[in-house]
Amino acid sequence: MDAAYNLARWLTRNEQDAEDMVQEAYLRAFKFFHAFRGVDGRAWLLSIVRKHLLYLAAAKSRRMK
C-alpha cells in the first residue's frame, strides 16, 4: 500500500527506514489480523505504522539515557 510507505517516508525522512517500517507494519498486521474489528483496514495499517515509529523513537530515547 502506497499510503503506508508514504506515511513512513514522511515520518522517518529516510527511504530505507520507511521500507523497514512498512515491512514491520505488514508483519504486525498479519500477526494480529484476528483481532481486527474495524471496517477500514487502511486506517488500521496506517495506525500500526505510526505507532511503530513512536515505539522506535521511545526505545531510542531510553537507550540514549
LUMLUMDREN-2810 file (N, C-alpha, C; in Angstrom, 1 decimal):
<atoms>
<atom><aa>M</aa><ch>A</ch><at>N</at><xx>0.8</xx><yy>-1.2</yy><zz>0.0</zz></atom>
<atom><aa>M</aa><ch>A</ch><at>CA</at><xx>0.0</xx><yy>0.0</yy><zz>0.0</zz></atom>
<atom><aa>M</aa><ch>A</ch><at>C</at><xx>0.9</xx><yy>1.2</yy><zz>0.0</zz></atom>
<atom><aa>D</aa><ch>A</ch><at>N</at><xx>0.7</xx><yy>2.1</yy><zz>-1.0</zz></atom>
<atom><aa>D</aa><ch>A</ch><at>CA</at><xx>1.5</xx><yy>3.3</yy><zz>-1.1</zz></atom>
<atom><aa>D</aa><ch>A</ch><at>C</at><xx>1.3</xx><yy>4.2</yy><zz>0.0</zz></atom>
<atom><aa>A</aa><ch>A</ch><at>N</at><xx>0.1</xx><yy>4.3</yy><zz>0.6</zz></atom>
<atom><aa>A</aa><ch>A</ch><at>CA</at><xx>-0.2</xx><yy>5.2</yy><zz>1.7</zz></atom>
<atom><aa>A</aa><ch>A</ch><at>C</at><xx>0.7</xx><yy>4.9</yy><zz>2.9</zz></atom>
<atom><aa>A</aa><ch>A</ch><at>N</at><xx>0.9</xx><yy>3.6</yy><zz>3.2</zz></atom>
<atom><aa>A</aa><ch>A</ch><at>CA</at><xx>1.7</xx><yy>3.2</yy><zz>4.3</zz></atom>
<atom><aa>A</aa><ch>A</ch><at>C</at><xx>3.2</xx><yy>3.6</yy><zz>4.1</zz></atom>
<atom><aa>Y</aa><ch>A</ch><at>N</at><xx>3.7</xx><yy>3.4</yy><zz>2.9</zz></atom>
<atom><aa>Y</aa><ch>A</ch><at>CA</at><xx>5.1</xx><yy>3.8</yy><zz>2.6</zz></atom>
<atom><aa>Y</aa><ch>A</ch><at>C</at><xx>5.2</xx><yy>5.3</yy><zz>2.6</zz></atom>
<atom><aa>N</aa><ch>A</ch><at>N</at><xx>4.2</xx><yy>6.0</yy><zz>2.1</zz></atom>
<atom><aa>N</aa><ch>A</ch><at>CA</at><xx>4.3</xx><yy>7.5</yy><zz>2.1</zz></atom>
<atom><aa>N</aa><ch>A</ch><at>C</at><xx>4.3</xx><yy>8.1</yy><zz>3.5</zz></atom>
<atom><aa>L</aa><ch>A</ch><at>N</at><xx>3.5</xx><yy>7.5</yy><zz>4.3</zz></atom>
<atom><aa>L</aa><ch>A</ch><at>CA</at><xx>3.4</xx><yy>7.9</yy><zz>5.7</zz></atom>
<atom><aa>L</aa><ch>A</ch><at>C</at><xx>4.8</xx><yy>7.7</yy><zz>6.4</zz></atom>
<atom><aa>A</aa><ch>A</ch><at>N</at><xx>5.3</xx><yy>6.5</yy><zz>6.2</zz></atom>
<atom><aa>A</aa><ch>A</ch><at>CA</at><xx>6.6</xx><yy>6.1</yy><zz>6.8</zz></atom>
<atom><aa>A</aa><ch>A</ch><at>C</at><xx>7.7</xx><yy>6.9</yy><zz>6.3</zz></atom>
<atom><aa>R</aa><ch>A</ch><at>N</at><xx>7.7</xx><yy>7.2</yy><zz>5.0</zz></atom>
<atom><aa>R</aa><ch>A</ch><at>CA</at><xx>8.7</xx><yy>8.1</yy><zz>4.4</zz></atom>
<atom><aa>R</aa><ch>A</ch><at>C</at><xx>8.7</xx><yy>9.5</yy><zz>5.0</zz></atom>
<atom><aa>W</aa><ch>A</ch><at>N</at><xx>7.5</xx><yy>10.0</yy><zz>5.2</zz></atom>
<atom><aa>W</aa><ch>A</ch><at>CA</at><xx>7.3</xx><yy>11.3</yy><zz>5.7</zz></atom>
<atom><aa>W</aa><ch>A</ch><at>C</at><xx>7.7</xx><yy>11.4</yy><zz>7.2</zz></atom>
<atom><aa>L</aa><ch>A</ch><at>N</at><xx>7.4</xx><yy>10.3</yy><zz>7.9</zz></atom>
<atom><aa>L</aa><ch>A</ch><at>CA</at><xx>7.7</xx><yy>10.3</yy><zz>9.4</zz></atom>
<atom><aa>L</aa><ch>A</ch><at>C</at><xx>9.2</xx><yy>10.1</yy><zz>9.6</zz></atom>
<atom><aa>T</aa><ch>A</ch><at>N</at><xx>9.9</xx><yy>9.3</yy><zz>8.8</zz></atom>
<atom><aa>T</aa><ch>A</ch><at>CA</at><xx>11.3</xx><yy>8.9</yy><zz>9.0</zz></atom>
<atom><aa>T</aa><ch>A</ch><at>C</at><xx>12.2</xx><yy>9.8</yy><zz>8.2</zz></atom>
<atom><aa>R</aa><ch>A</ch><at>N</at><xx>11.7</xx><yy>10.3</yy><zz>7.1</zz></atom>
<atom><aa>R</aa><ch>A</ch><at>CA</at><xx>12.6</xx><yy>11.1</yy><zz>6.2</zz></atom>
<atom><aa>R</aa><ch>A</ch><at>C</at><xx>13.8</xx><yy>10.3</yy><zz>5.7</zz></atom>
<atom><aa>N</aa><ch>A</ch><at>N</at><xx>13.6</xx><yy>9.0</yy><zz>5.6</zz></atom>
<atom><aa>N</aa><ch>A</ch><at>CA</at><xx>14.6</xx><yy>8.1</yy><zz>5.1</zz></atom>
<atom><aa>N</aa><ch>A</ch><at>C</at><xx>14.0</xx><yy>6.9</yy><zz>4.4</zz></atom>
<atom><aa>E</aa><ch>A</ch><at>N</at><xx>14.4</xx><yy>6.7</yy><zz>3.2</zz></atom>
<atom><aa>E</aa><ch>A</ch><at>CA</at><xx>13.8</xx><yy>5.7</yy><zz>2.3</zz></atom>
<atom><aa>E</aa><ch>A</ch><at>C</at><xx>13.9</xx><yy>4.3</yy><zz>2.9</zz></atom>
<atom><aa>Q</aa><ch>A</ch><at>N</at><xx>15.1</xx><yy>3.9</yy><zz>3.3</zz></atom>
<atom><aa>Q</aa><ch>A</ch><at>CA</at><xx>15.4</xx><yy>2.6</yy><zz>3.8</zz></atom>
<atom><aa>Q</aa><ch>A</ch><at>C</at><xx>14.6</xx><yy>2.4</yy><zz>5.1</zz></atom>
<atom><aa>D</aa><ch>A</ch><at>N</at><xx>14.6</xx><yy>3.3</yy><zz>6.0</zz></atom>
<atom><aa>D</aa><ch>A</ch><at>CA</at><xx>13.9</xx><yy>3.2</yy><zz>7.3</zz></atom>
<atom><aa>D</aa><ch>A</ch><at>C</at><xx>12.4</xx><yy>3.1</yy><zz>7.0</zz></atom>
<atom><aa>A</aa><ch>A</ch><at>N</at><xx>11.9</xx><yy>3.8</yy><zz>6.0</zz></atom>
<atom><aa>A</aa><ch>A</ch><at>CA</at><xx>10.5</xx><yy>3.7</yy><zz>5.7</zz></atom>
<atom><aa>A</aa><ch>A</ch><at>C</at><xx>10.1</xx><yy>2.4</yy><zz>5.1</zz></atom>
<atom><aa>E</aa><ch>A</ch><at>N</at><xx>10.9</xx><yy>1.8</yy><zz>4.3</zz></atom>
<atom><aa>E</aa><ch>A</ch><at>CA</at><xx>10.7</xx><yy>0.4</yy><zz>3.8</zz></atom>
<atom><aa>E</aa><ch>A</ch><at>C</at><xx>10.7</xx><yy>-0.6</yy><zz>4.9</zz></atom>
<atom><aa>D</aa><ch>A</ch><at>N</at><xx>11.6</xx><yy>-0.4</yy><zz>5.9</zz></atom>
<atom><aa>D</aa><ch>A</ch><at>CA</at><xx>11.6</xx><yy>-1.3</yy><zz>7.0</zz></atom>
<atom><aa>D</aa><ch>A</ch><at>C</at><xx>10.4</xx><yy>-1.2</yy><zz>7.9</zz></atom>
<atom><aa>M</aa><ch>A</ch><at>N</at><xx>10.0</xx><yy>0.0</yy><zz>8.1</zz></atom>
<atom><aa>M</aa><ch>A</ch><at>CA</at><xx>8.8</xx><yy>0.2</yy><zz>8.9</zz></atom>
<atom><aa>M</aa><ch>A</ch><at>C</at><xx>7.5</xx><yy>-0.4</yy><zz>8.3</zz></atom>
<atom><aa>V</aa><ch>A</ch><at>N</at><xx>7.4</xx><yy>-0.2</yy><zz>7.0</zz></atom>
<atom><aa>V</aa><ch>A</ch><at>CA</at><xx>6.2</xx><yy>-0.7</yy><zz>6.3</zz></atom>
<atom><aa>V</aa><ch>A</ch><at>C</at><xx>6.3</xx><yy>-2.3</yy><zz>6.3</zz></atom>
<atom><aa>Q</aa><ch>A</ch><at>N</at><xx>7.4</xx><yy>-2.8</yy><zz>6.2</zz></atom>
<atom><aa>Q</aa><ch>A</ch><at>CA</at><xx>7.5</xx><yy>-4.3</yy><zz>6.2</zz></atom>
<atom><aa>Q</aa><ch>A</ch><at>C</at><xx>7.1</xx><yy>-4.8</yy><zz>7.6</zz></atom>
<atom><aa>E</aa><ch>A</ch><at>N</at><xx>7.6</xx><yy>-4.1</yy><zz>8.7</zz></atom>
<atom><aa>E</aa><ch>A</ch><at>CA</at><xx>7.3</xx><yy>-4.5</yy><zz>10.0</zz></atom>
<atom><aa>E</aa><ch>A</ch><at>C</at><xx>5.8</xx><yy>-4.3</yy><zz>10.3</zz></atom>
<atom><aa>A</aa><ch>A</ch><at>N</at><xx>5.2</xx><yy>-3.2</yy><zz>9.7</zz></atom>
<atom><aa>A</aa><ch>A</ch><at>CA</at><xx>3.8</xx><yy>-3.0</yy><zz>9.9</zz></atom>
<atom><aa>A</aa><ch>A</ch><at>C</at><xx>2.9</xx><yy>-4.1</yy><zz>9.3</zz></atom>
<atom><aa>Y</aa><ch>A</ch><at>N</at><xx>3.3</xx><yy>-4.5</yy><zz>8.1</zz></atom>
<atom><aa>Y</aa><ch>A</ch><at>CA</at><xx>2.6</xx><yy>-5.6</yy><zz>7.4</zz></atom>
<atom><aa>Y</aa><ch>A</ch><at>C</at><xx>2.7</xx><yy>-6.9</yy><zz>8.2</zz></atom>
<atom><aa>L</aa><ch>A</ch><at>N</at><xx>3.9</xx><yy>-7.2</yy><zz>8.8</zz></atom>
<atom><aa>L</aa><ch>A</ch><at>CA</at><xx>4.1</xx><yy>-8.4</yy><zz>9.6</zz></atom>
<atom><aa>L</aa><ch>A</ch><at>C</at><xx>3.2</xx><yy>-8.3</yy><zz>10.9</zz></atom>
<atom><aa>R</aa><ch>A</ch><at>N</at><xx>3.1</xx><yy>-7.2</yy><zz>11.5</zz></atom>
<atom><aa>R</aa><ch>A</ch><at>CA</at><xx>2.3</xx><yy>-7.0</yy><zz>12.7</zz></atom>
<atom><aa>R</aa><ch>A</ch><at>C</at><xx>0.8</xx><yy>-7.1</yy><zz>12.3</zz></atom>
<atom><aa>A</aa><ch>A</ch><at>N</at><xx>0.4</xx><yy>-6.5</yy><zz>11.2</zz></atom>
<atom><aa>A</aa><ch>A</ch><at>CA</at><xx>-1.0</xx><yy>-6.6</yy><zz>10.8</zz></atom>
<atom><aa>A</aa><ch>A</ch><at>C</at><xx>-1.4</xx><yy>-8.0</yy><zz>10.5</zz></atom>
<atom><aa>F</aa><ch>A</ch><at>N</at><xx>-0.5</xx><yy>-8.8</yy><zz>9.9</zz></atom>
<atom><aa>F</aa><ch>A</ch><at>CA</at><xx>-0.8</xx><yy>-10.2</yy><zz>9.6</zz></atom>
<atom><aa>F</aa><ch>A</ch><at>C</at><xx>-0.9</xx><yy>-11.0</yy><zz>10.9</zz></atom>
<atom><aa>K</aa><ch>A</ch><at>N</at><xx>0.0</xx><yy>-10.7</yy><zz>11.8</zz></atom>
<atom><aa>K</aa><ch>A</ch><at>CA</at><xx>0.0</xx><yy>-11.4</yy><zz>13.1</zz></atom>
<atom><aa>K</aa><ch>A</ch><at>C</at><xx>-1.2</xx><yy>-11.1</yy><zz>13.9</zz></atom>
<atom><aa>F</aa><ch>A</ch><at>N</at><xx>-1.7</xx><yy>-9.9</yy><zz>13.9</zz></atom>
<atom><aa>F</aa><ch>A</ch><at>CA</at><xx>-2.9</xx><yy>-9.5</yy><zz>14.7</zz></atom>
<atom><aa>F</aa><ch>A</ch><at>C</at><xx>-4.2</xx><yy>-9.3</yy><zz>13.9</zz></atom>
<atom><aa>F</aa><ch>A</ch><at>N</at><xx>-4.2</xx><yy>-9.9</yy><zz>12.7</zz></atom>
<atom><aa>F</aa><ch>A</ch><at>CA</at><xx>-5.4</xx><yy>-9.7</yy><zz>11.9</zz></atom>
<atom><aa>F</aa><ch>A</ch><at>C</at><xx>-6.7</xx><yy>-10.3</yy><zz>12.5</zz></atom>
<atom><aa>H</aa><ch>A</ch><at>N</at><xx>-6.5</xx><yy>-11.3</yy><zz>13.3</zz></atom>
<atom><aa>H</aa><ch>A</ch><at>CA</at><xx>-7.6</xx><yy>-11.9</yy><zz>14.0</zz></atom>
<atom><aa>H</aa><ch>A</ch><at>C</at><xx>-8.3</xx><yy>-11.0</yy><zz>15.0</zz></atom>
<atom><aa>A</aa><ch>A</ch><at>N</at><xx>-7.6</xx><yy>-10.0</yy><zz>15.5</zz></atom>
<atom><aa>A</aa><ch>A</ch><at>CA</at><xx>-8.1</xx><yy>-9.0</yy><zz>16.5</zz></atom>
<atom><aa>A</aa><ch>A</ch><at>C</at><xx>-8.7</xx><yy>-7.8</yy><zz>15.8</zz></atom>
<atom><aa>F</aa><ch>A</ch><at>N</at><xx>-8.6</xx><yy>-7.7</yy><zz>14.5</zz></atom>
<atom><aa>F</aa><ch>A</ch><at>CA</at><xx>-9.1</xx><yy>-6.5</yy><zz>13.8</zz></atom>
<atom><aa>F</aa><ch>A</ch><at>C</at><xx>-10.6</xx><yy>-6.5</yy><zz>13.8</zz></atom>
<atom><aa>R</aa><ch>A</ch><at>N</at><xx>-11.2</xx><yy>-5.5</yy><zz>14.3</zz></atom>
<atom><aa>R</aa><ch>A</ch><at>CA</at><xx>-12.7</xx><yy>-5.4</yy><zz>14.4</zz></atom>
<atom><aa>R</aa><ch>A</ch><at>C</at><xx>-13.3</xx><yy>-4.2</yy><zz>13.7</zz></atom>
<atom><aa>G</aa><ch>A</ch><at>N</at><xx>-12.5</xx><yy>-3.5</yy><zz>13.0</zz></atom>
<atom><aa>G</aa><ch>A</ch><at>CA</at><xx>-12.9</xx><yy>-2.3</yy><zz>12.3</zz></atom>
<atom><aa>G</aa><ch>A</ch><at>C</at><xx>-13.4</xx><yy>-2.6</yy><zz>10.9</zz></atom>
<atom><aa>V</aa><ch>A</ch><at>N</at><xx>-13.7</xx><yy>-1.5</yy><zz>10.2</zz></atom>
<atom><aa>V</aa><ch>A</ch><at>CA</at><xx>-14.2</xx><yy>-1.5</yy><zz>8.9</zz></atom>
<atom><aa>V</aa><ch>A</ch><at>C</at><xx>-13.1</xx><yy>-1.1</yy><zz>7.9</zz></atom>
<atom><aa>D</aa><ch>A</ch><at>N</at><xx>-12.3</xx><yy>-0.2</yy><zz>8.3</zz></atom>
<atom><aa>D</aa><ch>A</ch><at>CA</at><xx>-11.3</xx><yy>0.4</yy><zz>7.4</zz></atom>
<atom><aa>D</aa><ch>A</ch><at>C</at><xx>-9.9</xx><yy>-0.1</yy><zz>7.7</zz></atom>
<atom><aa>G</aa><ch>A</ch><at>N</at><xx>-9.5</xx><yy>-1.1</yy><zz>6.9</zz></atom>
<atom><aa>G</aa><ch>A</ch><at>CA</at><xx>-8.2</xx><yy>-1.7</yy><zz>7.1</zz></atom>
<atom><aa>G</aa><ch>A</ch><at>C</at><xx>-7.0</xx><yy>-0.8</yy><zz>6.8</zz></atom>
<atom><aa>R</aa><ch>A</ch><at>N</at><xx>-7.3</xx><yy>0.2</yy><zz>5.9</zz></atom>
<atom><aa>R</aa><ch>A</ch><at>CA</at><xx>-6.2</xx><yy>1.1</yy><zz>5.5</zz></atom>
<atom><aa>R</aa><ch>A</ch><at>C</at><xx>-5.9</xx><yy>2.0</yy><zz>6.8</zz></atom>
<atom><aa>A</aa><ch>A</ch><at>N</at><xx>-6.9</xx><yy>2.5</yy><zz>7.4</zz></atom>
<atom><aa>A</aa><ch>A</ch><at>CA</at><xx>-6.6</xx><yy>3.3</yy><zz>8.6</zz></atom>
<atom><aa>A</aa><ch>A</ch><at>C</at><xx>-5.9</xx><yy>2.5</yy><zz>9.7</zz></atom>
<atom><aa>W</aa><ch>A</ch><at>N</at><xx>-6.3</xx><yy>1.2</yy><zz>9.8</zz></atom>
<atom><aa>W</aa><ch>A</ch><at>CA</at><xx>-5.7</xx><yy>0.3</yy><zz>10.8</zz></atom>
<atom><aa>W</aa><ch>A</ch><at>C</at><xx>-4.2</xx><yy>0.1</yy><zz>10.5</zz></atom>
<atom><aa>L</aa><ch>A</ch><at>N</at><xx>-3.9</xx><yy>-0.1</yy><zz>9.3</zz></atom>
<atom><aa>L</aa><ch>A</ch><at>CA</at><xx>-2.5</xx><yy>-0.3</yy><zz>8.9</zz></atom>
<atom><aa>L</aa><ch>A</ch><at>C</at><xx>-1.7</xx><yy>1.0</yy><zz>9.1</zz></atom>
<atom><aa>L</aa><ch>A</ch><at>N</at><xx>-2.2</xx><yy>2.1</yy><zz>8.7</zz></atom>
<atom><aa>L</aa><ch>A</ch><at>CA</at><xx>-1.5</xx><yy>3.4</yy><zz>8.9</zz></atom>
<atom><aa>L</aa><ch>A</ch><at>C</at><xx>-1.3</xx><yy>3.6</yy><zz>10.4</zz></atom>
<atom><aa>S</aa><ch>A</ch><at>N</at><xx>-2.2</xx><yy>3.2</yy><zz>11.2</zz></atom>
<atom><aa>S</aa><ch>A</ch><at>CA</at><xx>-2.1</xx><yy>3.4</yy><zz>12.7</zz></atom>
<atom><aa>S</aa><ch>A</ch><at>C</at><xx>-0.9</xx><yy>2.5</yy><zz>13.2</zz></atom>
<atom><aa>I</aa><ch>A</ch><at>N</at><xx>-0.8</xx><yy>1.3</yy><zz>12.6</zz></atom>
<atom><aa>I</aa><ch>A</ch><at>CA</at><xx>0.3</xx><yy>0.4</yy><zz>13.0</zz></atom>
<atom><aa>I</aa><ch>A</ch><at>C</at><xx>1.6</xx><yy>1.1</yy><zz>12.6</zz></atom>
<atom><aa>V</aa><ch>A</ch><at>N</at><xx>1.7</xx><yy>1.7</yy><zz>11.5</zz></atom>
<atom><aa>V</aa><ch>A</ch><at>CA</at><xx>3.0</xx><yy>2.3</yy><zz>11.0</zz></atom>
<atom><aa>V</aa><ch>A</ch><at>C</at><xx>3.3</xx><yy>3.5</yy><zz>12.0</zz></atom>
<atom><aa>R</aa><ch>A</ch><at>N</at><xx>2.3</xx><yy>4.3</yy><zz>12.3</zz></atom>
<atom><aa>R</aa><ch>A</ch><at>CA</at><xx>2.6</xx><yy>5.4</yy><zz>13.2</zz></atom>
<atom><aa>R</aa><ch>A</ch><at>C</at><xx>3.0</xx><yy>5.0</yy><zz>14.6</zz></atom>
<atom><aa>K</aa><ch>A</ch><at>N</at><xx>2.3</xx><yy>4.0</yy><zz>15.1</zz></atom>
<atom><aa>K</aa><ch>A</ch><at>CA</at><xx>2.6</xx><yy>3.5</yy><zz>16.5</zz></atom>
<atom><aa>K</aa><ch>A</ch><at>C</at><xx>3.9</xx><yy>2.9</yy><zz>16.5</zz></atom>
<atom><aa>H</aa><ch>A</ch><at>N</at><xx>4.3</xx><yy>2.2</yy><zz>15.5</zz></atom>
<atom><aa>H</aa><ch>A</ch><at>CA</at><xx>5.6</xx><yy>1.6</yy><zz>15.4</zz></atom>
<atom><aa>H</aa><ch>A</ch><at>C</at><xx>6.7</xx><yy>2.6</yy><zz>15.4</zz></atom>
<atom><aa>L</aa><ch>A</ch><at>N</at><xx>6.6</xx><yy>3.7</yy><zz>14.7</zz></atom>
<atom><aa>L</aa><ch>A</ch><at>CA</at><xx>7.5</xx><yy>4.8</yy><zz>14.8</zz></atom>
<atom><aa>L</aa><ch>A</ch><at>C</at><xx>7.6</xx><yy>5.4</yy><zz>16.2</zz></atom>
<atom><aa>L</aa><ch>A</ch><at>N</at><xx>6.5</xx><yy>5.6</yy><zz>16.8</zz></atom>
<atom><aa>L</aa><ch>A</ch><at>CA</at><xx>6.5</xx><yy>6.1</yy><zz>18.2</zz></atom>
<atom><aa>L</aa><ch>A</ch><at>C</at><xx>7.3</xx><yy>5.2</yy><zz>19.1</zz></atom>
<atom><aa>Y</aa><ch>A</ch><at>N</at><xx>7.0</xx><yy>3.9</yy><zz>18.9</zz></atom>
<atom><aa>Y</aa><ch>A</ch><at>CA</at><xx>7.7</xx><yy>2.9</yy><zz>19.7</zz></atom>
<atom><aa>Y</aa><ch>A</ch><at>C</at><xx>9.2</xx><yy>2.9</yy><zz>19.5</zz></atom>
<atom><aa>L</aa><ch>A</ch><at>N</at><xx>9.6</xx><yy>3.0</yy><zz>18.3</zz></atom>
<atom><aa>L</aa><ch>A</ch><at>CA</at><xx>11.1</xx><yy>3.1</yy><zz>18.0</zz></atom>
<atom><aa>L</aa><ch>A</ch><at>C</at><xx>11.7</xx><yy>4.3</yy><zz>18.5</zz></atom>
<atom><aa>A</aa><ch>A</ch><at>N</at><xx>11.0</xx><yy>5.5</yy><zz>18.5</zz></atom>
<atom><aa>A</aa><ch>A</ch><at>CA</at><xx>11.5</xx><yy>6.7</yy><zz>19.0</zz></atom>
<atom><aa>A</aa><ch>A</ch><at>C</at><xx>11.7</xx><yy>6.6</yy><zz>20.5</zz></atom>
<atom><aa>A</aa><ch>A</ch><at>N</at><xx>10.7</xx><yy>6.0</yy><zz>21.2</zz></atom>
<atom><aa>A</aa><ch>A</ch><at>CA</at><xx>10.8</xx><yy>5.9</yy><zz>22.6</zz></atom>
<atom><aa>A</aa><ch>A</ch><at>C</at><xx>11.9</xx><yy>5.0</yy><zz>23.0</zz></atom>
<atom><aa>A</aa><ch>A</ch><at>N</at><xx>12.1</xx><yy>3.9</yy><zz>22.3</zz></atom>
<atom><aa>A</aa><ch>A</ch><at>CA</at><xx>13.2</xx><yy>2.9</yy><zz>22.6</zz></atom>
<atom><aa>A</aa><ch>A</ch><at>C</at><xx>14.5</xx><yy>3.6</yy><zz>22.4</zz></atom>
<atom><aa>K</aa><ch>A</ch><at>N</at><xx>14.6</xx><yy>4.4</yy><zz>21.4</zz></atom>
<atom><aa>K</aa><ch>A</ch><at>CA</at><xx>15.9</xx><yy>5.1</yy><zz>21.1</zz></atom>
<atom><aa>K</aa><ch>A</ch><at>C</at><xx>16.2</xx><yy>6.1</yy><zz>22.2</zz></atom>
<atom><aa>S</aa><ch>A</ch><at>N</at><xx>15.1</xx><yy>6.8</yy><zz>22.7</zz></atom>
<atom><aa>S</aa><ch>A</ch><at>CA</at><xx>15.3</xx><yy>7.8</yy><zz>23.8</zz></atom>
<atom><aa>S</aa><ch>A</ch><at>C</at><xx>15.7</xx><yy>7.1</yy><zz>25.0</zz></atom>
<atom><aa>R</aa><ch>A</ch><at>N</at><xx>15.2</xx><yy>5.9</yy><zz>25.3</zz></atom>
<atom><aa>R</aa><ch>A</ch><at>CA</at><xx>15.6</xx><yy>5.2</yy><zz>26.5</zz></atom>
<atom><aa>R</aa><ch>A</ch><at>C</at><xx>17.0</xx><yy>4.7</yy><zz>26.4</zz></atom>
<atom><aa>R</aa><ch>A</ch><at>N</at><xx>17.5</xx><yy>4.3</yy><zz>25.3</zz></atom>
<atom><aa>R</aa><ch>A</ch><at>CA</at><xx>18.9</xx><yy>3.9</yy><zz>25.1</zz></atom>
<atom><aa>R</aa><ch>A</ch><at>C</at><xx>19.8</xx><yy>5.0</yy><zz>25.3</zz></atom>
<atom><aa>M</aa><ch>A</ch><at>N</at><xx>19.4</xx><yy>6.2</yy><zz>24.9</zz></atom>
<atom><aa>M</aa><ch>A</ch><at>CA</at><xx>20.3</xx><yy>7.4</yy><zz>25.0</zz></atom>
<atom><aa>M</aa><ch>A</ch><at>C</at><xx>20.5</xx><yy>7.9</yy><zz>26.4</zz></atom>
<atom><aa>K</aa><ch>A</ch><at>N</at><xx>19.7</xx><yy>7.5</yy><zz>27.3</zz></atom>
<atom><aa>K</aa><ch>A</ch><at>CA</at><xx>19.8</xx><yy>7.9</yy><zz>28.7</zz></atom>
<atom><aa>K</aa><ch>A</ch><at>C</at><xx>20.8</xx><yy>7.1</yy><zz>29.5</zz></atom>
</atoms>
